[in-house]
């Protein structure tokens, strides 16, 4: 039985680049959502409507941990 890293290192380069592209697109999408959450939270907080600030913070922290988990699946460089 092989581990994830061993199977990934033995994969064809096309599969590795496809995996990397998909993960990078997901990371960019998640960072875009985090920026939107920051913008909406700050905009509402400046208008003295603090009801959205805490849920936006919780959502942003959840997306941060998802992004950290996605970084594990990025392929390592071939040497």
C-alpha positions as CSV (number, residue, x, y, z in Angstrom):
1,X,0.0,0.0,0.0
2,X,1.5,3.3,-1.0
3,X,1.2,6.6,0.7
4,X,-0.2,9.8,-0.8
5,X,3.2,11.4,-1.4
6,X,4.7,8.2,-2.9
7,X,1.8,7.9,-5.3
8,X,2.0,11.6,-6.2
9,X,5.7,11.4,-6.9
10,X,5.2,8.4,-9.2
11,X,2.3,10.0,-11.1
12,X,2.7,11.2,-14.7
13,X,3.8,14.9,-14.9
14,X,0.5,15.8,-16.7
15,X,-1.5,14.5,-13.8
16,X,0.7,16.4,-11.4
17,X,0.3,19.7,-13.2
18,X,-3.4,19.2,-13.5
19,X,-3.6,18.7,-9.7
20,X,-1.5,21.7,-9.1
21,X,-3.6,23.9,-11.4
22,X,-6.8,22.8,-9.7
23,X,-5.4,23.5,-6.2
24,X,-4.1,26.9,-7.2
25,X,-7.5,27.8,-8.7
26,X,-9.2,26.8,-5.5
27,X,-6.7,28.8,-3.4
28,X,-7.3,31.9,-5.5
29,X,-11.1,31.5,-5.2
30,X,-10.9,31.1,-1.5
31,X,-8.6,34.1,-1.1
32,X,-11.0,36.1,-3.2
33,X,-13.9,35.1,-0.9
34,X,-11.8,36.0,2.1
35,X,-11.1,39.5,0.7
36,X,-14.9,39.9,0.0
37,X,-15.6,38.9,3.6
38,X,-13.0,41.4,4.9
39,X,-14.5,44.1,2.8
40,X,-18.1,43.4,3.8
41,X,-17.2,43.1,7.5
42,X,-15.2,46.3,7.6
43,X,-17.8,48.2,5.5
44,X,-20.6,47.1,7.9
45,X,-18.5,47.8,11.0
46,X,-17.8,51.3,9.8
47,X,-21.5,51.9,9.4
48,X,-22.0,50.8,13.0
49,X,-23.7,47.5,12.0
50,X,-21.5,45.1,13.8
51,X,-23.8,42.1,13.3
52,X,-21.9,40.8,10.3
53,X,-18.4,41.3,11.6
54,X,-18.2,38.2,13.8
55,X,-19.8,35.8,11.2
56,X,-17.4,37.2,8.6
57,X,-14.5,36.6,10.9
58,X,-15.6,33.0,11.6
59,X,-16.0,32.3,7.9
60,X,-12.6,33.8,7.1
61,X,-10.9,31.7,9.7
62,X,-12.7,28.5,8.3
63,X,-11.5,29.4,4.8
64,X,-8.0,30.0,6.2
65,X,-7.9,26.4,7.6
66,X,-9.3,25.0,4.4
67,X,-6.5,26.8,2.5
68,X,-3.9,25.4,4.9
69,X,-5.2,21.9,4.3
70,X,-5.2,22.4,0.5
71,X,-1.5,23.3,0.7
72,X,-0.7,19.7,1.8
73,X,-1.9,18.4,-1.6
74,X,0.4,20.6,-3.7
75,X,2.9,18.4,-5.5
76,X,6.5,18.7,-4.4
77,X,9.1,19.6,-6.9
78,X,10.9,16.9,-8.8
79,X,14.6,16.8,-8.4
